[in-house]
């Protein structure tokens, strides 16, 4: 067989590189980091931080910063959380412009030789948490800046990803990930709370469009409260024509927009984070090398054909010469947890949360869009290892068997992900008159049963807004 120059070079470098990776063990990133979830469920934030620090450095530096900022946020150490998240944002920007050498190494060993750069929906959550950090610190202006950044961060990260995707159908799938109805809606509420009604209406309108366009992505219809926001702000501040147009084209936005809980002039917005995001897992694929495959003049063309062989229903009557074994990521299952919604109640009114975003489904859609590119790269790498095995076998059958084994041991899928993110975000809105209120917060399971209760005292100014977020770990 005639091998391309890249395959011959890769074969020469393969054995020492693979030996190093094989020695490191085969546990996936998720399997070796699930302890973080257990520590957070116990609210043992100090040990969680120590666990993150113990694994600091290497190719997972961005994940270390994301998870450090996240734990500090839950621990109420908001300034420190913002520092970690700012470092994460800065590093993510650097990593998207880096590293021809890492890409070359990944074609010899595996994708774990590349610095983790973060998925678009992950990077968009950084401004969201920073916004709540600033709200907790009493800096509403900074919170609004972060809210504006969230949707931009999402769109920019998706665009950077698209530039690395070859197949048009995968690029089209990735473009569906560029918007988030929830992040637009959250921004709109922050703008309205500050009296920026034009900005608020634009954000609400963008949220409506994103929710309607993304139903297949998240499985979530636009929240009823969003329709109320569109109608309230649009009719009061000169956007009647746009509201009428939306009502005509998308009447589902305004279903049940009668106000709930009274006509108070204040607003409590409670964002519930529940469950754990679905992790990435690893699956082993065995793909056949056929007798006529020697016709391919380049490993790139051959790899594209191997991608086709992973399609459902593919079969062949041609003799199989070899089974190529590769490891690729697949989605695991989300952990929904016992808490699925919350009920807010006061002496005057009550409200129950409704789903606003599903991060696990965003993670799955992200992997679907990346799948073709991941397979192509994985098969290109596998062909380098196959070339090394054949070259070694021609010299010595035993050496060839060892090279083949080392190639299999080094074949590990990139399962890295921001493991401490929630599975789902839900929002409850409660209208209240000015004054001091004691809220009952009931955490409910899927049957509506109360599994935990607490009280929250809020002080509502005339026309004021209060933003709260809580994480239901268990």
C-alpha positions as CSV (number, residue, x, y, z in Angstrom):
1,X,0.0,0.0,0.0
2,X,1.2,3.5,-0.8
3,X,1.0,5.8,2.2
4,X,1.0,9.6,2.2
5,X,3.9,11.5,3.7
6,X,1.8,12.4,6.8
7,X,1.1,8.8,7.5
8,X,4.8,7.7,7.2
9,X,5.9,10.5,9.5
10,X,3.1,9.7,12.0
11,X,4.1,6.0,12.0
12,X,7.7,6.9,12.9
13,X,6.6,9.0,15.9
14,X,3.8,6.8,17.0
15,X,5.3,4.3,19.4
16,X,6.9,6.7,22.0
17,X,3.9,9.1,22.0
18,X,1.4,6.3,22.4
19,X,3.5,4.7,25.2
20,X,3.3,7.9,27.2
21,X,-0.5,8.1,26.9
22,X,-1.1,4.5,27.5
23,X,0.9,4.8,30.8
24,X,-1.5,7.5,32.0
25,X,-4.4,5.0,32.3
26,X,-7.7,4.8,30.5
27,X,-10.2,6.6,32.9
28,X,-12.3,9.2,31.0
29,X,-12.4,12.8,32.2
30,X,-15.9,12.3,33.5
31,X,-15.1,9.2,35.5
32,X,-12.2,10.8,37.2
33,X,-14.0,14.0,38.1
34,X,-17.5,12.9,39.3
35,X,-16.3,13.4,42.9
36,X,-16.9,17.1,42.4
37,X,-20.6,16.5,42.2
38,X,-20.6,14.5,45.4
39,X,-18.8,17.3,47.2
40,X,-21.2,20.0,45.9
41,X,-24.2,17.9,46.9
42,X,-22.7,18.0,50.4
43,X,-22.1,21.7,50.1
44,X,-18.5,20.9,50.9
45,X,-17.1,23.8,48.8
46,X,-13.7,23.9,50.4
47,X,-13.0,20.3,49.6
48,X,-14.4,20.8,46.1
49,X,-11.9,23.7,45.6
50,X,-9.1,21.5,46.9
51,X,-10.1,18.7,44.5
52,X,-10.0,21.2,41.6
53,X,-6.6,22.6,42.6
54,X,-5.2,19.0,42.9
55,X,-5.8,18.5,39.2
56,X,-4.7,22.0,38.2
57,X,-2.7,22.5,35.1
58,X,-2.2,20.6,31.9
59,X,-4.7,20.6,29.0
60,X,-7.7,21.1,31.3
61,X,-6.8,24.5,32.6
62,X,-10.0,26.1,31.2
63,X,-12.2,23.5,32.9
64,X,-10.3,24.1,36.2
65,X,-11.1,27.8,36.0
66,X,-14.7,27.3,35.0
67,X,-15.4,24.9,37.8
68,X,-13.4,27.0,40.3
69,X,-15.5,30.0,39.4
70,X,-18.7,27.9,39.7
71,X,-17.9,26.5,43.1
72,X,-16.9,29.9,44.4
73,X,-20.2,31.3,43.1
74,X,-22.2,28.7,45.1
75,X,-20.0,29.3,48.2
76,X,-21.0,33.0,48.1
77,X,-17.4,34.2,47.4
78,X,-18.6,36.4,44.5
79,X,-15.5,38.5,44.0
80,X,-13.3,35.5,43.8
81,X,-15.7,33.8,41.5
82,X,-15.6,36.7,39.1
83,X,-11.8,36.6,39.1
84,X,-11.8,32.9,38.2
85,X,-14.5,33.4,35.5
86,X,-12.6,36.4,34.0
87,X,-9.5,34.3,33.8
88,X,-11.5,31.6,32.1
89,X,-12.9,34.1,29.5
90,X,-9.4,35.4,28.8
91,X,-8.0,31.9,28.4
92,X,-10.8,30.8,26.2
93,X,-10.1,33.7,23.9
94,X,-6.4,32.7,23.7
95,X,-7.2,29.1,23.0
96,X,-9.3,29.7,20.0
97,X,-6.3,31.3,18.3
98,X,-3.8,28.8,19.4
99,X,-2.0,25.7,18.4
100,X,-1.0,24.2,15.2
101,X,1.4,21.9,17.1
102,X,-1.4,20.6,19.3
103,X,-3.6,19.8,16.3
104,X,-0.7,17.8,14.8
105,X,-0.2,15.9,18.0
106,X,-3.9,15.1,18.2
107,X,-3.6,13.3,14.8
108,X,-1.0,11.0,16.3
109,X,-2.3,10.2,19.8
110,X,-5.8,11.5,20.6
111,X,-7.8,14.7,21.2
112,X,-6.7,14.9,24.8
113,X,-3.4,16.3,23.6
114,X,-5.3,19.6,22.8
115,X,-6.2,22.2,25.4
116,X,-9.9,22.1,26.2
117,X,-11.4,25.2,24.7
118,X,-15.0,25.0,26.0
119,X,-18.3,24.4,24.2
120,X,-20.3,27.5,23.1
121,X,-23.1,26.9,25.6
122,X,-20.6,26.5,28.4
123,X,-18.8,29.8,27.6
124,X,-22.2,31.6,27.5
125,X,-22.9,30.5,31.0
126,X,-19.9,32.4,32.4
127,X,-21.5,35.9,31.9
128,X,-24.7,34.4,33.4
129,X,-23.1,33.5,36.6
130,X,-21.0,36.6,36.7
131,X,-24.2,38.6,36.3
132,X,-25.6,36.9,39.4
133,X,-22.4,37.5,41.2
134,X,-22.7,41.2,40.5
135,X,-26.3,41.3,41.5
136,X,-25.4,39.7,44.8
137,X,-22.7,42.4,45.3
138,X,-25.2,45.1,44.5
139,X,-23.7,46.2,41.2
140,X,-26.6,46.1,38.8
141,X,-24.8,48.0,36.1
142,X,-22.0,45.4,35.9
143,X,-24.7,42.7,35.9
144,X,-26.3,44.2,32.8
145,X,-22.9,44.3,31.1
146,X,-22.6,40.6,31.7
147,X,-26.1,39.9,30.5
148,X,-25.3,41.6,27.2
149,X,-22.1,39.5,26.9
150,X,-23.8,36.2,27.3
151,X,-25.6,36.0,24.0
152,X,-22.6,37.5,22.2
153,X,-20.3,34.9,23.8
154,X,-22.6,32.1,22.6
155,X,-22.7,33.4,19.0
156,X,-19.0,34.1,18.8
157,X,-18.1,30.6,20.2
158,X,-20.4,28.9,17.7
159,X,-18.9,30.9,14.8
160,X,-15.4,29.9,15.9
161,X,-16.5,26.3,16.0
162,X,-18.1,26.5,12.5
163,X,-14.9,27.6,11.0
164,X,-13.3,24.3,11.9
165,X,-16.2,22.1,10.5
166,X,-15.8,20.8,6.9
167,X,-19.2,19.4,6.0
168,X,-22.0,21.9,5.1
169,X,-24.7,19.9,6.9
170,X,-22.7,20.0,10.1
171,X,-22.1,23.7,9.8
172,X,-25.9,24.2,9.3
173,X,-26.5,22.1,12.5
174,X,-24.0,24.2,14.4
175,X,-25.6,27.5,13.4
176,X,-28.8,26.4,15.2
177,X,-26.8,26.6,18.4
178,X,-26.0,30.3,18.1
179,X,-28.9,31.7,20.1
180,X,-30.5,31.2,23.5
181,X,-34.0,32.3,24.3
182,X,-33.3,32.1,28.0
183,X,-30.2,34.3,27.9
184,X,-32.1,37.0,25.8
185,X,-35.0,36.8,28.2
186,X,-32.7,37.1,31.3
187,X,-31.0,40.1,29.7
188,X,-34.4,41.7,29.0
189,X,-35.5,41.4,32.6
190,X,-32.3,43.0,33.8
191,X,-32.7,45.9,31.3
192,X,-36.3,46.5,32.3
193,X,-35.3,46.5,36.0
194,X,-33.0,49.4,35.2
195,X,-35.6,51.3,33.1
196,X,-33.9,50.6,29.8
197,X,-37.2,49.7,28.1
198,X,-36.1,49.9,24.5
199,X,-33.3,47.5,25.2
200,X,-35.6,45.3,27.2
201,X,-38.2,45.0,24.4
202,X,-35.4,44.2,21.8
203,X,-34.1,41.5,24.2
204,X,-37.6,40.1,24.8
205,X,-38.3,40.0,21.0
206,X,-35.0,38.2,20.4
207,X,-35.9,35.8,23.2
208,X,-39.2,35.0,21.6
209,X,-37.6,34.4,18.2
210,X,-34.9,32.2,19.7
211,X,-37.4,30.1,21.7
212,X,-39.6,29.6,18.6
213,X,-36.7,28.7,16.4
214,X,-35.1,26.4,19.1
215,X,-38.0,24.2,20.1
216,X,-36.4,21.3,18.4
217,X,-33.1,22.0,20.2
218,X,-34.4,22.4,23.7
219,X,-37.8,20.9,23.6
220,X,-39.1,24.0,25.4
221,X,-41.9,26.4,24.3
222,X,-41.6,30.1,25.1
223,X,-42.4,30.7,28.7
224,X,-45.8,32.3,29.4
225,X,-44.1,35.1,31.3
226,X,-42.1,36.1,28.2
227,X,-45.4,36.8,26.4
228,X,-46.5,39.0,29.3
229,X,-43.2,40.9,29.1
230,X,-43.5,41.5,25.4
231,X,-47.0,42.7,25.7
232,X,-46.4,44.9,28.8
233,X,-43.3,46.6,27.5
234,X,-44.2,46.7,23.9
235,X,-47.6,48.3,24.4
236,X,-46.4,50.8,27.0
237,X,-43.3,52.0,25.1
238,X,-44.2,52.4,21.5
239,X,-43.8,48.9,20.1
240,X,-47.5,48.1,19.5
241,X,-47.0,47.3,15.8
242,X,-44.3,44.8,16.5
243,X,-46.4,43.2,19.3
244,X,-49.3,43.0,16.9
245,X,-47.1,41.4,14.2
246,X,-45.8,38.8,16.7
247,X,-49.3,38.1,17.9
248,X,-50.4,37.5,14.3
249,X,-47.5,35.2,13.3
250,X,-46.9,33.5,16.7
251,X,-50.0,33.5,18.8
252,X,-48.6,30.8,21.0
253,X,-46.3,33.5,22.6
254,X,-49.3,35.2,24.1
255,X,-51.3,32.2,25.3
256,X,-52.5,32.8,28.8
257,X,-50.9,36.2,29.2
258,X,-53.4,37.4,31.9
259,X,-51.4,38.6,34.9
260,X,-50.9,36.2,37.8
261,X,-50.7,36.9,41.4
262,X,-52.1,40.4,41.5
263,X,-51.2,43.8,40.2
264,X,-48.2,44.6,42.4
265,X,-45.6,47.1,41.1
266,X,-42.6,44.9,42.1
267,X,-41.2,41.7,40.7
268,X,-39.3,38.8,42.1
269,X,-37.4,36.7,39.5
270,X,-36.2,33.3,40.9
271,X,-33.9,31.2,38.7
272,X,-33.8,27.5,39.8
273,X,-30.9,25.3,38.7
274,X,-31.7,21.6,39.1
275,X,-30.0,18.3,38.4
276,X,-26.7,17.7,36.6
277,X,-25.9,18.2,33.0
278,X,-25.5,15.1,30.8
279,X,-21.8,14.2,30.6
280,X,-19.9,13.0,27.6
281,X,-19.2,9.3,27.6
282,X,-17.0,7.1,25.4
283,X,-18.1,4.5,22.9
284,X,-15.8,2.1,21.0
285,X,-16.6,1.7,17.2
286,X,-15.2,-1.1,15.1
287,X,-15.2,-0.1,11.4
288,X,-14.1,-2.4,8.6
289,X,-11.2,-2.0,6.3
290,X,-12.1,-3.5,3.0
291,X,-10.0,-5.1,0.3
292,X,-10.6,-2.3,-2.2
293,X,-9.7,0.5,0.2
294,X,-6.2,0.4,-1.2
295,X,-7.5,2.5,-4.1
296,X,-7.6,5.7,-1.9
297,X,-4.7,8.0,-2.7
298,X,-4.9,10.0,0.6
299,X,-5.8,9.1,4.1
300,X,-8.2,12.1,4.1
301,X,-10.3,10.6,1.4
302,X,-10.2,7.2,3.1
303,X,-11.2,8.7,6.4
304,X,-14.3,10.4,4.8
305,X,-15.3,7.0,3.5
306,X,-14.9,5.5,6.9
307,X,-17.2,8.2,8.3
308,X,-19.9,7.0,5.9
309,X,-19.5,3.4,7.2
310,X,-20.7,4.5,10.6
311,X,-24.1,5.5,9.2
312,X,-27.1,3.4,10.2
313,X,-27.8,0.6,7.7
314,X,-24.4,0.6,6.0
315,X,-23.3,-2.9,5.0
316,X,-21.0,-4.6,2.5
317,X,-20.4,-7.9,0.8
318,X,-16.7,-7.2,0.2
319,X,-14.1,-9.1,2.1
320,X,-13.1,-7.4,5.4
321,X,-9.3,-7.3,5.8
322,X,-9.1,-5.5,9.2
323,X,-11.3,-4.0,11.9
324,X,-10.3,-0.5,12.8
325,X,-11.1,0.3,16.4
326,X,-11.7,3.9,17.5
327,X,-13.1,5.7,20.5
328,X,-15.5,8.6,20.1
329,X,-17.6,10.6,22.5
330,X,-21.3,10.0,23.0
331,X,-23.8,11.7,25.3
332,X,-24.5,10.2,28.7
333,X,-27.7,10.7,30.6
334,X,-28.6,13.8,32.6
335,X,-29.2,13.6,36.3
336,X,-32.6,15.2,36.9
337,X,-32.5,15.1,40.6
338,X,-35.4,15.1,43.1
339,X,-36.2,18.8,42.6
340,X,-37.8,19.8,39.3
341,X,-39.5,23.1,40.2
342,X,-40.1,25.6,42.9
343,X,-43.2,27.4,44.2
344,X,-42.9,30.9,45.5
345,X,-45.7,32.2,47.8
346,X,-46.4,35.2,49.9
347,X,-49.4,36.5,51.8
348,X,-50.6,38.0,48.5
349,X,-49.7,35.8,45.7
350,X,-48.0,32.6,44.5
351,X,-46.1,31.4,41.4
352,X,-44.6,28.1,40.2
353,X,-41.5,27.9,38.1
354,X,-41.5,26.8,34.5
355,X,-38.6,25.3,32.5
356,X,-36.6,28.0,30.7
357,X,-33.5,26.2,29.3
358,X,-32.2,22.6,29.0
359,X,-28.4,22.5,29.1
360,X,-28.3,18.7,28.6
361,X,-30.2,19.0,25.3
362,X,-27.8,21.9,24.3
363,X,-24.9,19.6,25.0
364,X,-26.4,16.8,23.0
365,X,-27.1,19.1,20.0
366,X,-23.5,20.4,20.2
367,X,-22.2,16.9,20.0
368,X,-24.5,16.1,17.1
369,X,-23.1,19.1,15.2
370,X,-19.6,18.1,15.9
371,X,-20.0,14.4,15.2
372,X,-19.0,14.4,11.5
373,X,-15.8,16.4,12.2
374,X,-14.9,14.2,15.2
375,X,-15.3,11.0,13.2
376,X,-13.2,12.4,10.3
377,X,-10.4,13.4,12.6
378,X,-10.6,10.2,14.6
379,X,-10.4,8.0,11.5
380,X,-7.5,10.1,10.1
381,X,-5.7,9.4,13.3
382,X,-6.6,5.7,13.3
383,X,-5.2,5.3,9.8
384,X,-1.9,6.7,11.0
385,X,-1.9,4.0,13.7
386,X,-2.9,1.3,11.2
387,X,0.0,2.4,9.0
388,X,2.4,2.1,12.0
389,X,1.1,-1.4,12.8
390,X,1.5,-2.6,9.2
391,X,5.0,-1.1,8.9
392,X,6.1,-2.7,12.2
393,X,4.5,-6.1,11.3
394,X,6.6,-6.2,8.1
395,X,9.7,-6.0,10.2
396,X,8.6,-8.2,13.1
397,X,5.2,-9.7,13.8
398,X,5.6,-9.4,17.6
399,X,6.5,-5.7,17.3
400,X,3.6,-5.2,15.0
401,X,1.3,-6.7,17.6
402,X,2.7,-4.4,20.3
403,X,2.3,-1.3,18.2
404,X,-1.3,-2.4,17.4
405,X,-2.0,-2.8,21.2
406,X,-0.4,0.6,22.1
407,X,-2.5,2.2,19.4
408,X,-5.7,0.7,20.9
409,X,-4.7,1.7,24.4
410,X,-4.1,5.3,23.4
411,X,-7.4,5.5,21.6
412,X,-9.4,7.6,24.0
413,X,-12.4,9.9,23.2
414,X,-12.4,13.5,24.4
415,X,-15.1,13.4,27.1
416,X,-14.2,16.6,28.8
417,X,-17.0,18.9,29.8
418,X,-18.1,21.4,32.5
419,X,-19.4,18.7,34.8
420,X,-20.8,21.0,37.6
421,X,-23.4,22.7,35.3
422,X,-27.1,22.0,36.0
423,X,-29.3,19.9,33.8
424,X,-32.1,22.5,33.6
425,X,-32.9,26.1,34.4
426,X,-36.4,27.1,35.5
427,X,-37.8,30.5,36.3
428,X,-40.6,31.6,38.7
429,X,-41.9,35.2,38.6
430,X,-43.9,36.8,41.5
431,X,-45.6,40.2,41.4
432,X,-45.6,42.0,44.7
433,X,-46.4,45.5,46.0
434,X,-43.6,47.6,47.5
435,X,-42.5,46.7,51.0
436,X,-41.0,43.9,53.0
437,X,-42.2,40.3,52.2
438,X,-41.5,36.9,53.6
439,X,-41.5,34.4,50.8
440,X,-42.1,30.7,51.2
441,X,-39.9,28.8,48.8
442,X,-41.1,25.2,48.3
443,X,-38.9,22.8,46.3
444,X,-41.0,20.3,44.4
445,X,-40.4,16.9,42.9
446,X,-41.9,15.7,39.6
447,X,-45.1,14.7,41.3
448,X,-45.5,18.2,42.9
449,X,-44.6,16.9,46.4
450,X,-42.6,19.3,48.6
451,X,-39.2,17.9,49.3
452,X,-37.7,21.0,51.0
453,X,-38.9,24.4,52.1
454,X,-37.2,27.6,53.2
455,X,-38.0,31.3,53.6
456,X,-36.6,34.3,51.9
457,X,-37.1,37.8,53.0
458,X,-37.2,40.4,50.2
459,X,-37.6,44.2,50.2
460,X,-39.4,45.4,47.1
461,X,-39.0,49.0,46.1
462,X,-41.7,50.8,44.1
463,X,-41.3,49.3,40.6
464,X,-38.2,47.4,41.8
465,X,-37.0,44.0,40.8
466,X,-35.3,41.3,42.9
467,X,-33.2,38.6,41.2
468,X,-32.5,35.3,43.1
469,X,-30.9,32.1,41.9
470,X,-30.6,28.8,43.8
471,X,-29.1,25.4,43.0
472,X,-31.0,22.3,44.0
473,X,-28.1,19.8,44.3
474,X,-30.1,17.0,45.9
